[in-house]
């Protein structure tokens, strides 16, 4: 897949021949695209649901994430993070999620899914309003993690060193003057275990596992699950693009606790489950080393206001 921002499109290419298999977005789009507000851009319209996009990436299961700059020489919309479902068989695409930055970012920007379901990305405002109550337009450059309901989990803002007033434009053509982030990536120091449960009524241990970073290919790993003195070792494949990889194993005698671990060539993680907290499906158990902000889903009552 190739993202061509000046044509406001994503193209699928044959890696060997270079032939264009299809184009999504822009004036040459092969797809009908339905935006989140229900507006439908049909083939031949010459318009699309995203313009001048950056960091468009396939994230698995027929989905793409991208940063829609909303700019094609003039402003089309506020810049936003976008997730889009793409049906290649029927040439239909649908925007299923967005987060509006509330600002205009002429270039750059990012939108990446995390194992929590949150999104992390970057943006910058063409005009900075340093005293605004909306923190999104207060800084020259921002990195942000947002929940799927649109609340800000955290935001890092960088102030400029050349402020010329409380409100100032800071671009030359499309390029930012001062600070800007092109993209942001999250990684972890160990594998992640999420949603681990020990269900004594069914004798089932279940959990999900994620790699330390959002890799493009499935990853070979080994899961070891010990319950009631019995140990099961099984090969698993950790799904690419931080898609959920579910692991489960049944035991005749679970005992009072279970140990689960997952290891790859470079990393490992483990977790302990107790029947005291797992008489049925239990709360999530975080594996050792699964910190670094993992699972942060903090919300604000007013998600974009200055604290």
N, C-alpha and C positions, 0 to 999 in steps of 0.2 A: 504494500500500500504506500502511496506517495501523496503527501499533502502539498497542493500547489496554491499558495495563498493569493498570488496575483490573479488567479483565475477563480478564486473562491470555490475550490473543489477538492475532492479526494478522488484519486484514481487507483484502480487495481490493475497491476501490470503482471504480465508473464515474466517471471524472473529470468528465464533463459533467452527468450526472443525479444523481450522489451515491448511486446504488443500490448496495447491498452485494452483490457477486458471490459471495463466499464468506468464511467465517470459519474460521481455523485456531487451535485451542487454546481453552481455557475451556469453560464449560458449554454453549455454543451451537456448538461446533465441527462443521464439516462433514467433517472429516478424521479418519481413523484415524491415530494417530501411534505409531511404534515408537521407543522410547528406545534409547540406546547399549547399555544392559544387557539389551536384548531385551524389556523390559516393553512391552506394547502397550496403548495407551489408545484404546479404540474409541468411536465416536460414541455419545453418550448416557451415557457414564461420568460426566460431570460433573467429571472430573479431566484433567490434561494433563501433557505432558512438560516444560513450563516454566510458571512462575508469576511474576507481577508484573514482567515483563521490561522491560528498557530498551534503547534504541538498536537495535531490530530493523530490519534493513536488507536489501533485496534485493541480492545480490552477483553476479547473473548466472547463467546456465546452470541455472535452476530451484533456486538455493540461497539460503538466508537465513542471516545471521549475527546473533546477538543475545546480550545478557547476561541470563542467567536468574538473577534474584535468589533464587528458591527460597523465596519468602515470600508468604503470602496471609492474613495475620493471625496465623499461627503458622509456624514453620519447617518447610518441606517437605524441603529438602536444602541442602547447602552451595551458595553462589552459584557460578556457573560461566559460562565462555564456551561458546557452542554454535554449531555449523554444522549446518544441517538441509537435506536434499534434499526438495523438494516436488513431487509429481506432481499437477498440477492436473486432469488428465484423469480419473484414477482416484481422486482425493481420498485419497491416501496420502502421509504425510510420515514421514521417517526421520531421526533424529539420527545423524549420521555422525562427529561429532568433538565432544569436550568438553575443557575444561581446568578442573579444580576449583580454586577460589581457596583452599579450606581455611578460609574464614571465612563469616560471615553479613553480607551487605550488604543492608539493608532496602530502600533505594532507590538510584538512580544505577547506573552501571556501563556498560562499553562492551566491544565485541569486533569488531575490524576486521581483515580479511585484508590482507597486504602482498604485494608482487611476489615476495618470496622464498618465499611459502607460510607464513611465520610469521604470528602474530596479535598485534595490539597492543590493549591495553585498560586499563581502570581498575577499581578496587574499593576498598572500605574495610571494616574489621571493626567490627561493633557493639560488640565488646569487644576492647580492645587488651591484648596481653600483651608488655610491653616487653622481657622477658628470655627470651622463647621462642626455641628453636633454629630455629623455622620463621619465616623472615623475612616471610612473608605476613601474619602476625598481629601483627607487631611495630610497625607504623606506623599513624598515623591515616588516611593516604590513600596509595594506591600506583598508579603507572602501570607497566605491565609489557609486555614482548614475550616471547612464548613460541614455541618450535618446535612442529611438529605432533606430535612425540613427547612433548611435555609438559615439556621442559626450559626453564629460564628463560634467555633470551639476555641480558636486562638488566632491572633493576627500579629504579624511583625511589620511595623512601619518604619521606614527610613526617612528622616528629615533631611532636607537639602541644606547646603552650606551657602547658597547664593539667593536666599529669599529676598524678593524685592518689594514685598508687601504681604498683607494677610491673604490676598488672592493674586495668583500669578500664573500665567501660561508658561509652559516649560517644554516646548517642542519646536523643532526646526524641520519643516516639511513633515515627514513621518517620524523622524528620529527624536527620542527624548533628550532634553537638555538636563543634565544632572543624573540622578540615580534611576536605575530601572533593573528589574530582574527579567531574564529571558524565561527561565523555568525553575522549578524546585522539585527535588526528589526526596522521598523518605526511604530510609533503610533501617534495618534492625541488626543488633549484634548477635542474635540467635534466631532460630526458627520460632514460630508462634503457634501455640495451642490455644484454641478458642472453643468455648461452649462444651467443655468436657463434662460428661455426666456418667454416673454409676447408678443404674436403675436395678435395684435388688428384686423388684417384682418380676422383671423379665429376664434378669441375668445378663443384661446388655450394657457394655461400655461403649460410649460414643464420644467422638470429638472431631473438631476440624483443625487442619494444620495449614500453615502458610509459610512460604519461603522468606528469607531475610530481605529480599528485594523483589520488585515486580519484573520477573524474568519473562522472556518471550517464548520459552519452550518448557514443556513438562520436565520435571526434575525427579530422578530416581531417588528413593529414600527407603528406609527400613523402619517399621513400627514394631515396638516390643510392648506387649500388654501383659501384666502379671496380676492375677486375682486368685485369692484362696489357695495359693501355693502352685497354681498352674500358670505357665508362661507360654504365650503365643507370639511367634515372630513371623512377620509377614511383609513382603515387599509392597510398596505403594508408589504411586506417581503423584507428586505434588503438582497441581494444575498451574499452567502458565497464567500470566496477567493478574496474579493475585485473585484468581477465582477460588471459590471455596472447595477444599478437598476434604470430603467426609470419610472418617474411618470408624468402623464399628466391629465389635467382636462379642460373641455370646459365650457365657461360662455357666457350667452347671452349679458350681459352688463359688460364690464371689468372695466369701469371707467378709471381714470388716473393712477392708481397704483394697484399693487397686493402684498400681503404678503404671503409668503410660509414658513412653518415650519415643521420639522420632529422631533419626539421625541421617545425615547425608555425608558426603565425602568431607565436607568442610564444617558443618554445624550440627548441633543437637539441641534438644529441648526435652524437658520431662515435667510431669505433674503427678501429684498424689491425690487420690480421691478417697473419701471416707464414707462409710455407710451412715454415719451420724448426720451427714448433710445430703445423702443421696438415696433416701428410701424410695424416692421416685426420681423423675428427671430433676437433676440438681442445678443450682446456679453454676455459672461458668467457672471453670478453674483455669487460672493463668499459669502457664509453664514458667520454669525458671529462666530468667534472662529475657522475658517477654515484655519488658518495660519500654523505656524510651518514648513515653507518651502514647503507647499502644492502648487503644480503647478509650481515648479521651473523646467525650461527646458532650462537653460542657455547653450549656445553652444560656442565652441572655433573654430576659423578658422582652427587651427591645434589641434585636440582634445586631444593629449597626450603629448604635449610639456610643458616644465617648463615655468611658467610665471615669 
